[in-house]
């Protein structure tokens, strides 16, 4: 019974996300109220907010999940594994979603077209930078090394996200985009691993 309930919840969540992406893609994020998303998904507005606590989370829930997993992967890395190696394995490993897909292209267009979403994205990155710094901290109240490391790593991640967005909007997709992203990421991480100098 629990398995059926979980599948139904996942289907409802996906229906809401799909309706939001379609509407935001057609009219822009700022022009679509949550009530319209609810109608398109066949649920109540309260149900939308049960699954997505804010309108912005309809767009950024994937980023928030990714960032949570990233913080856990780096903070919980095995002893002896460097922070940069753990970050590279997580971020440049198997692609998170299909790079350059129509869905990703639509999401990129929606985000780039909304000052509210761009501002929310910055807040999400700031929050996860703080969380990563805390995970890397030696326990000191003001651990400068952890803060600098977290900012550097998430700076690489932000640069890669911006690059993927630009390339996706330019029509680059699939293995070509993945190859380019990994090459850029490895170059950036080599700079961090060797020290900025």
C-alpha positions in Angstrom: 0.0 0.0 0.0 2.8 2.4 0.9 4.5 1.8 -2.5 1.2 2.7 -4.3 0.8 5.9 -2.2 4.4 6.9 -2.9 4.0 6.3 -6.7 0.8 8.4 -6.6 2.6 11.2 -4.8 5.5 11.0 -7.3 3.0 11.2 -10.2 1.2 14.2 -8.7 4.5 16.0 -8.1 5.6 15.3 -11.7 2.3 16.5 -13.1 2.6 19.7 -11.2 6.2 20.2 -12.3 5.3 19.5 -15.9 2.3 21.9 -15.9 4.5 24.6 -14.4 7.3 24.1 -16.9 4.8 24.2 -19.8 3.0 27.4 -18.5 6.2 29.2 -17.6 7.7 28.3 -20.9 4.7 29.7 -22.8 4.1 32.8 -20.8 7.1 33.4 -18.6 7.5 32.7 -14.9 6.4 36.1 -13.6 3.1 36.1 -15.7 1.8 32.7 -14.4 0.1 32.5 -11.0 0.3 29.3 -8.9 -3.5 29.0 -9.3 -3.0 28.5 -13.1 -0.4 25.8 -12.5 -2.8 24.1 -10.1 -5.6 24.2 -12.7 -3.4 22.8 -15.4 -2.2 20.0 -13.2 -5.7 19.2 -12.0 -5.0 19.8 -8.3 -5.8 22.5 -5.8 -3.4 25.4 -5.1 -2.9 24.0 -1.6 -1.7 20.7 -3.2 0.9 22.6 -5.3 2.3 24.2 -2.1 2.3 20.8 -0.3 4.8 19.6 -2.9 6.5 22.9 -3.7 6.7 25.3 -0.8 7.2 28.4 -3.0 6.5 29.3 -6.6 10.2 29.5 -7.3 10.7 25.9 -6.1 8.6 24.8 -9.0 11.6 25.7 -11.1 14.4 25.1 -8.6 13.5 21.9 -6.8 16.0 19.9 -8.9 18.8 22.4 -8.1 17.9 22.3 -4.4 18.0 18.5 -4.4 21.3 18.5 -6.4 22.9 20.9 -4.0 21.8 18.9 -0.9 23.3 15.8 -2.4 26.5 17.7 -3.3 26.9 19.0 0.3 26.4 15.4 1.6 28.8 13.9 -0.9 31.6 16.3 0.0 30.9 16.6 3.7 30.6 12.8 4.0 33.6 11.9 1.7 35.8 9.0 2.9 38.9 9.9 5.0 41.9 10.6 2.7 39.8 11.7 -0.2 40.4 15.4 -1.1 37.6 17.9 -1.3 38.4 18.6 -4.9 38.4 14.9 -5.9 35.1 14.4 -4.1 33.6 17.4 -5.9 34.9 16.3 -9.3 33.5 12.8 -8.8 30.1 14.2 -7.9 29.7 17.1 -10.3 31.5 15.7 -13.3 30.4 12.1 -12.9 27.3 10.8 -14.6 25.2 13.7 -15.9 22.4 15.0 -13.7 19.6 14.9 -16.2 20.0 15.1 -20.0 22.2 17.9 -21.0 20.8 20.1 -23.7 17.3 18.4 -23.6 14.2 20.4 -24.6 13.2 20.4 -20.9 16.6 21.9 -19.9 16.4 24.4 -22.7 12.9 25.5 -21.6 14.1 25.8 -18.0 17.1 27.8 -19.0 14.9 30.2 -21.0 12.5 30.6 -18.1 15.2 31.3 -15.6 17.1 33.8 -17.8 13.9 35.6 -18.5 12.9 36.2 -14.8 14.7 38.6 -12.5 12.9 36.9 -9.6 14.3 33.5 -10.5 17.8 34.8 -11.0 17.6 36.4 -7.6 16.3 33.2 -6.0 19.0 31.2 -7.7 21.7 33.4 -6.1 20.0 32.9 -2.7 20.0 29.1 -3.2 23.7 29.2 -4.0 24.5 31.4 -1.0 22.6 29.0 1.3 24.4 25.9 0.0 27.8 27.7 0.1 27.1 28.2 3.8 26.0 24.6 4.2 29.1 23.3 2.4 31.4 25.5 4.5 29.7 24.2 7.7 30.2 20.6 6.4 33.9 21.3 5.7 34.5 23.2 9.0 36.9 21.9 11.5 34.4 23.0 14.2 35.9 26.4 14.6 33.2 29.1 14.7 34.8 31.1 11.9 36.7 28.6 9.8 38.1 30.7 7.0 39.6 27.8 5.1 36.2 26.0 4.9 34.5 29.2 3.8 37.0 29.9 1.0 36.9 26.3 -0.1 33.1 26.2 -0.2 33.0 29.4 -2.2 35.6 28.3 -4.6 33.9 24.9 -5.3 30.4 26.4 -5.7 32.0 29.1 -7.9 33.1 26.3 -10.2 29.6 24.8 -10.1 27.9 28.1 -10.8 30.2 28.7 -13.7 29.4 25.3 -15.1 25.7 25.8 -14.7 25.9 29.2 -16.5 28.0 27.6 -19.3 25.5 24.7 -19.7 22.6 27.2 -19.8 24.3 29.3 -22.5 25.3 26.3 -24.6 21.8 24.7 -24.2 20.2 27.9 -25.4 22.6 27.9 -28.4 21.4 24.4 -29.3 24.4 22.4 -28.1 23.3 19.1 -26.5 24.1 15.5 -25.6 27.6 14.0 -25.6 29.2 17.2 -27.2 27.9 19.3 -24.3 28.9 16.8 -21.7 32.4 16.5 -23.1 32.8 20.3 -23.1 31.4 20.7 -19.5 33.7 18.0 -18.2 36.8 19.6 -19.9 35.9 23.0 -18.4 35.3 21.6 -15.0 38.5 19.7 -14.9 40.5 22.8 -16.0 38.9 24.8 -13.2 39.4 22.1 -10.6 43.1 21.7 -11.6 43.5 25.4 -10.8 41.9 24.8 -7.3 43.9 21.6 -6.7 47.2 23.3 -7.5 46.4 26.5 -5.6 45.4 29.8 -7.2 48.9 31.1 -6.9 
